Amino acid sequence: MNDVFQSDLKVGKIYENIVLKKIQEKYPKAYIQKGYCKDWDIYIPELEMGVEVKSDKKSMHTGNIVIEIEFNNKPSALSTTKAMWWVIYDGLQYNWFMVNNIKKCITENNLTYKKFVGRGDTKQKKAYLIKKQLLYKYKEI
C-alpha cells in the first residue's frame, strides 16, 4: 500500500475513535471492528447496527463532499455499505447522516457521479461530488 493511503488510514482511525467515544456515551458496548470490514467501522450491539466514519477535509477548500459508489470497477462505499449511519468529518465538524438520507439527497436532486482517480489511489473511482450546503440539508446531527 502506498504512503498516502497508510497516512490517511492512520488519520481515519483517529476519527473513528472520536466518533466511538461519542457513541459510547449512550451505547457503552459499541466497538470499532477489528481488521477490514466493508460493512461499517463501528458496531453498536445495543441497536444491532453499524456506523461508517468518513473524512473529507479537502471539502473545506472545494465545498464538495465526495461520496464514493465504485472503485476499480467494483461497487464500493455507498453502494455496498450495510451501515445505517455515516459520520462525515469535514475538517471542522462531525456530520451525522442516515445512509438513506444521503441516497435521498442524490435522487431528489438528480445528481450525477464523476469518474476520477483520487489522491493516494491508483485506480479510478466513481463518486458524487455533493455541495456541502446541499448535503447538509439531509443531515441529522
C-alpha positions in Angstrom: 0.0 0.0 0.0 1.2 3.5 -0.8 2.3 6.1 1.8 -0.7 8.4 1.2 -3.1 5.5 1.8 -1.3 4.5 5.0 -1.2 8.1 6.3 -4.9 8.5 5.5 -5.7 5.2 7.2 -3.9 6.3 10.4 -5.8 9.6 10.5 -9.1 7.8 9.8 -8.5 5.6 12.9 -8.3 8.8 15.0 -11.6 10.0 13.7 -13.2 6.6 14.3 -12.1 6.7 17.9 -13.5 10.2 18.4 -16.9 9.0 17.0 -16.7 5.8 19.0 -16.3 7.8 22.3 -19.3 9.9 21.4 -21.4 6.8 20.7 -20.3 5.1 23.8 -21.7 7.9 25.9 -25.1 6.4 25.2 -24.2 2.9 24.0 -21.2 1.7 26.0 -20.9 -1.7 24.3 -20.2 0.0 20.9 -16.8 -1.0 19.4 -14.6 -0.5 16.4 -14.5 -3.5 14.0 -11.1 -5.2 14.1 -9.4 -5.7 10.7 -11.1 -4.9 7.4 -14.9 -4.7 7.4 -16.5 -3.1 4.4 -19.9 -3.1 6.0 -19.1 -0.5 8.7 -16.4 0.8 11.0 -18.2 0.8 14.3 -20.8 -1.6 15.6 -23.4 -0.8 18.2 -24.7 -4.1 19.7 -27.4 -2.4 21.7 -29.0 -1.3 18.4 -27.7 -4.1 16.2 -26.4 -1.5 13.7 -23.3 -0.2 12.2 -21.8 3.2 11.7 -19.3 4.2 8.9 -16.9 7.0 9.6 -15.6 9.1 6.6 -13.5 12.2 6.4 -13.3 14.8 3.7 -11.1 17.7 4.9 -10.5 18.8 1.4 -14.2 19.9 1.3 -13.1 23.0 3.3 -11.5 24.1 0.0 -13.7 22.5 -2.6 -17.1 23.0 -1.0 -17.9 19.4 -2.0 -18.2 16.2 -0.1 -17.1 13.1 -2.0 -19.5 10.1 -1.8 -17.9 7.1 -3.5 -20.0 4.5 -5.2 -17.5 2.5 -7.1 -13.7 1.8 -7.0 -11.7 -0.2 -9.6 -15.0 -1.0 -11.5 -16.5 -2.7 -8.4 -19.3 -1.3 -6.2 -18.0 0.3 -3.0 -18.8 2.7 -0.2 -22.3 4.0 -0.5 -23.2 1.2 -3.0 -22.1 -1.6 -0.6 -22.4 -0.2 3.0 -24.6 -2.0 5.5 -24.2 0.8 8.0 -27.3 2.7 9.0 -25.4 5.8 9.7 -22.4 7.6 8.1 -20.5 10.2 10.1 -18.5 12.5 7.8 -15.8 14.7 9.3 -15.3 17.8 7.1 -12.3 19.3 8.9 -14.5 21.4 11.2 -17.3 19.2 12.4 -18.7 15.7 12.5 -21.8 15.4 10.4 -24.2 12.5 11.1 -26.3 11.2 8.2 -28.7 8.3 8.0 -27.4 6.4 4.8 -30.9 6.6 3.3 -30.8 10.4 3.6 -27.6 10.5 1.6 -29.2 8.4 -1.1 -32.3 10.6 -0.9 -30.2 13.7 -1.5 -28.7 12.1 -4.6 -32.0 11.0 -6.1 -34.1 14.1 -5.1 -31.5 16.4 -6.7 -30.8 14.2 -9.8 -27.1 14.3 -9.1 -24.7 12.5 -11.4 -21.4 10.9 -10.4 -18.0 11.8 -11.7 -15.1 9.4 -12.6 -11.6 10.2 -11.3 -8.5 8.8 -9.6 -8.4 10.1 -6.1 -5.3 11.3 -4.1 -3.4 8.2 -3.0 -5.4 5.9 -5.3 -4.1 4.1 -8.4 -7.5 3.0 -9.7 -10.4 5.0 -10.9 -13.5 5.7 -8.8 -17.0 6.8 -9.4 -18.3 9.3 -6.8 -20.8 12.1 -6.3 -19.3 15.5 -5.5 -22.1 16.9 -3.5 -22.1 20.6 -2.4 -21.9 20.7 1.4 -24.8 23.2 1.7 -27.0 20.7 -0.3 -25.9 17.5 1.5 -26.1 19.1 5.0 -29.8 19.7 4.5 -30.1 16.0 4.8 -28.0 15.5 8.0 -29.4 14.5 11.4 -26.8 16.0 13.7 
